[in-house]
Amino acid sequence: MFIGQDGRYHEECGVFGIFAPGEDVARLTYLGLFALQHRGQEGCGIAVLKDGALQHHKALGLVNEVFSEDILTKLGTGQAAIGHVRYSTTGGNSQVNTQPVVGHYGHGALALAHNGNLANNEALHKKLYKHGAVFQSTTDTEAVVHLLASFGDVPLAEAMALAMKELRGAYAFVSLNGHELVAARDPQGNRPLCLGRLGEKGWVVASESCALETVGATFVRDVNPGEILVIDHQGVRVHQENMGCQRCAHCIFEYVYFARPDSTLDGVNVNTARRQMGEILAREIEKLDVDIVIGVPDSGTTAAIGFAEAQGTKFTQGIMKNRYAGRTFIQPTQALRELMVNLKLNPITETLKGKKVAVVDDSIVRGTTSRRLVTRLREHGAAEVHFLLSCPPVTHPCYYGIDTGEADTLIAATHNLDEIRQHIGADSLHYLSLPGLIESVGGENKFCTACLSGDYPMGTPTESN
């Protein structure tokens, strides 16, 4: 979760941890990170506990680019390992910012991987600078390592509990020292983290449940908000149940966009939630006079199926996706964003020609992708293009780990509905309502909707500093 030159946070990541003595923990972590690759494609790393020492390797690139057979063999069998995939969305894309962060403190070697953002990151850095901390990177993860080291007289789990009292924001941690793995989740549960069982003696923690299945682990439960788990040769024990927080704030954008459809986060299956988003959107608007419904792959596809079934309209595949192209809303310049749309999404002329089309996407952030997509659908023969979103307008910046940008870069923060429609060139534009989105993920008020409502449950950098 680095800070770019513009002073904003720009990252969404995935973490994985395993304690399974005698297993090839490096390769299992490699597979776990592969399952989480959608959460971060800029860099990755693995740290392995072997005979009381930590070995690690990390670099820029995809998981299969960073870890060769020789490197995995060198890391090899051990007692435990942690891994990280990183999504640096604007600037700061350097190897020094890859994770896990590995160092030494009073109790020996320590490795830490982190998904999330700290709202009080600036204040934390200032405090640590005053106590003589020297930083090698621009990540708030390294700041947490320094904070843990400042409680060097106590075990790692206790240091984590003390550190969490000083942290404000979103985080899921996996950490490793010379004999145990410690996992922790922020008090509001904003970042996802779950626990699985591997065989008779192994345990796994991961950002999403899809990673558990990939390595052959069985889902046990989600790590509770504010909870700290210690995993060692004795098994799993709860060091801290919670921090007394009365409000859960799971990131609702995980269900809209980031998480893999086959993952279940905090009891809600992502694929089921997206289908319900489409169904509820179909219920909220009048019957559209269209010939076909198509989805923008991948996160818009399931919602499009739900919408089509609820409206009694044919769903078909109208857009092919280049799966080797990155996410377009995080490209650094307008020109690159527009070119990436051409590379990423290719309409199917034979499906679209002469048709009135309803196209379902997950969200509009800056409007660049949507405008270019509508243009390309028309270029490929669509007679009408009606744009539907399975998420309410994104009107506020996220400070907890998703690069939405500042408010003046968000089209819904500066334009009304019809202005957005005109900007993207659609015949009509329809958003799912916020109550509809909440209903699609279970109807409980346990989600962070800051980017949609401006309600920041963990504060903002200004408030925290």
Stockholm file with secondary structure:
# STOCKHOLM 1.0

chainA/1-465         MFIGQDGRYHEECGVFGIFAPGEDVARLTYLGLFALQHRGQEGCGIAVLKDGALQHHKALGLVNEVFSEDILTKLGTGQAAIGHVRYSTTGGNSQVNTQPVVGHYGHGALALAHNGNLANNEALHKKLYKHGAVFQSTTDTEAVVHLLASFGDVPLAEAMALAMKELRGAYAFVSLNGHELVAARDPQGNRPLCLGRLGEKGWVVASESCALETVGATFVRDVNPGEILVIDHQGVRVHQENMGCQRCAHCIFEYVYFARPDSTLDGVNVNTARRQMGEILAREIEKLDVDIVIGVPDSGTTAAIGFAEAQGTKFTQGIMKNRYAGRTFIQPTQALRELMVNLKLNPITETLKGKKVAVVDDSIVRGTTSRRLVTRLREHGAAEVHFLLSCPPVTHPCYYGIDTGEADTLIAATHNLDEIRQHIGADSLHYLSLPGLIESVGGENKFCTACLSGDYPMGTPTESN
#=GR chainA/1-465 SS CBBCTTSCBCBCCEEEEEECTTSCHHHHHHHHHHHTGGGCCSEEEEEEEETTEEEEEEEESCHHHHCCHHHHHHHCSCSEEEEEEECBCSSCCCGGGCSCEEEEETTEEEEEEEEEEETTHHHHHHHHHHTTCCCSSSBHHHHHHHHHHTTTTSCHHHHHHHHHTTCCEEEEEEEECSSCEEEEECTTCCSCCEEEEETTTEEEEESSHHHHHHTTCEEEEECCTTCEEEEETTEEEEEECCCCCCCCCEETHIIIIISCTTCEETTEEHHHHHHHHHHHHHHHSCCCCCSEEEECTTTTHHHHHHHHHHHTCEECCCEEECTTSCCGGGCSSHHHHHHHHHHHEEECHHHHTTCEEEEEESCCSSSHHHHHHHHHHHHTTCSEEEEEESSCCCCSCCSSSCCCCCGGGCHHHHSCHHHHHHHHTCSEEEECCHHHHHHHTTSCSCEECHHHHCCCTTCCHHHHC
#=GC SS_cons         CBBCTTSCBCBCCEEEEEECTTSCHHHHHHHHHHHTGGGCCSEEEEEEEETTEEEEEEEESCHHHHCCHHHHHHHCSCSEEEEEEECBCSSCCCGGGCSCEEEEETTEEEEEEEEEEETTHHHHHHHHHHTTCCCSSSBHHHHHHHHHHTTTTSCHHHHHHHHHTTCCEEEEEEEECSSCEEEEECTTCCSCCEEEEETTTEEEEESSHHHHHHTTCEEEEECCTTCEEEEETTEEEEEECCCCCCCCCEETHIIIIISCTTCEETTEEHHHHHHHHHHHHHHHSCCCCCSEEEECTTTTHHHHHHHHHHHTCEECCCEEECTTSCCGGGCSSHHHHHHHHHHHEEECHHHHTTCEEEEEESCCSSSHHHHHHHHHHHHTTCSEEEEEESSCCCCSCCSSSCCCCCGGGCHHHHSCHHHHHHHHTCSEEEECCHHHHHHHTTSCSCEECHHHHCCCTTCCHHHHC
//
